[in-house]
């Protein structure tokens, strides 16, 4: 149960956290004003204050949990219309079948990441662009994005360059590593 709660708190977005903070501040201001109430009404005011805080936090948590759950259901929904059937079919293939369908260039990039990604670390996009520099323009970036969409790699932001453009590193996904190291 504790693990589920910690996961819920990790997936709550900043907007909701700010809303929760505002409600907590409002509650604190309300508590501060309690000193002006007659003592026989203070207990009722505290109970009302605590009730409002609990309902607010529970409501925010339920809304966020419901959003995440409905988003997952939408992605996993096979009747979904936002992905054509052929793409949905390819995404549902095993990693071996997906790997077999990769272009030669994508397979080379994936093999390079498999060989050079250290445990816990990845291969920087800049390094990959240098290694596969025979290709021009955004070739490497889009090959990496396809590998990411197919579930082979995960993109991690490792910083920003002088133009404030994000710098990325690519690592194998846990799911692919599990299947890749064993047998599917």
N, C-alpha and C positions, 0 to 999 in steps of 0.2 A: 504494500500500500504506500509506504514511504517513497519507494522508487517511482511509482506512478505519479505521485504528487510532485516530485522533483522534476520529472519529465514535463509535466504540465507547466511548471514554472519556467522551464527552459524555452518552451515554445511560445510563451506569451510575448507578443510584440511590444515594441517601445510605446506605441500609442496607448495601449491598454495599461501598461505600467504607469504612464504619466497620469492617466485617468484615476488609477488606484491611489497614486500619490496625492493627487488633488483631493480625493475623498478623504484620505487620512488627515490631510491638513485641515480640511473643513471640520472633521471630527475633533481635531485638537483645538481649533478655535472655539467650537461649541463647548468642549470641556472647560476651556479657560473662562468662558462666560458663566459657568455654573456657580461661581462664588457669589454672584449677584442674586441667585435664587434663594428663597427661604429654605431652610434646612429640611422641612417636611416634603418638599418637592424635588430635592436633589437626587434621591434614589430613583425616582421615576424617570428623571432626565437622563441619568446614567444608563439605565436599562434601555431607554429609547436610543441613546447614542450608540451603545454597544450593538443593538439590534440592527441599526442602519449600517454600521460598519460591516457586520457579518454578512448581511444580505448583499451589500455592495461587492464585497470580495468574492462571495460565492457566485453571484451573478456574472462577474467578470470572468471568473474561472470557467464557468459553464459555457459562456459565449465563446471563449477562445477554444475550449475543448471541442465544442460542437463545430466550429469553423474548421479546425484541423481534421476532424473526423469526416465531415462532409467533403472536404477537399480530397482526402484520401479516397473516399468512395467514388468521387467523380473521376479521379485518375484511373482507378481500378475498374470502373464500369465499362464493360465490354460493349454496351449499347451506346456509348458516348459518341456524339457526332463531331466532336472537334478533332478527332484523329481519323484519317481514312483507314479503311479496313486493312489494306496492305501494310501500312506502317504499324498499326496495332499488332498485326500478325508477326512482323519482324521483331518488334519489341518483346514479344512473348516467346521467342525462340530461346533455346539454351545458349549459353555463352560459346560453346564450341561451334554451334551452327552460325551464330552471329559472327564469330571470328572468321569462319570460312568464307563468309560473304563480304568481308572487308576488302577494300582495294589494296593493291600492293603497297602503296604509300602509307595507308593507314595501318596496315599490318607491320610495316617497318617501324613506324612511330610507337605502336603499342609494344612491340618486341623490345624496343630500346628502353621504354619506361619499365617494362618487366625486369630487364637486366640491370638497370641503373638506379631505380628507386630504392633508396636505403630503407631499412626498417623504420617506419614512422615518418621518414622524409620522402620527398618527391624529387621530380626533375623540373627545373624551372623552365618556363615557356621560352625565355631568352636563350637558354642552353639548347633547347629543342630547335628553335629557329636557326641557331648557329649550326647545329649538327645537320639539319636538313635545309641548308641555305641554297641548295641547287634549285629549289622551288621559289618562285617570286611572290611578292605581295602577301596576302593573308592566308596563303595555302596551309601553313602549319596550324594556324589558329583554328581554321574551320575543320581541319582533320581532327584536331583535339576536341572540338565541340561535338563532332559526331561521335567520337569515342565516349565522350561524357554522356551524351543523350542515350547511347546504347547500354550504358551502365558499366563500362570497362574502367573508366577513370573518374576521379573526383578532382575538381579545381579548387585550389586553396589560395586565397589572397595572401601574399607574403610581404606586401608593402606597396609603396607608390614611387613612381619615378619623379624626376624634377618637374614634369608637366602635370603632376597629380593624377597620372593614369595608373590604374592598379597593375601591380606585377603579380603573376600567378605561378604556382607550382602545381604539378599534376602527380597524383598518386593513384595506385590501383584501388578500386573500391573493395571494401571488405568482402562483399558478395562474390566478386570476381576472384579475389585472392583465394577465397575458400574453395571455389570450384576449380581454379587454375592449379592450385597446389595439390588438390586431390583429383578425383575423377568425377565428372558430372554424371 
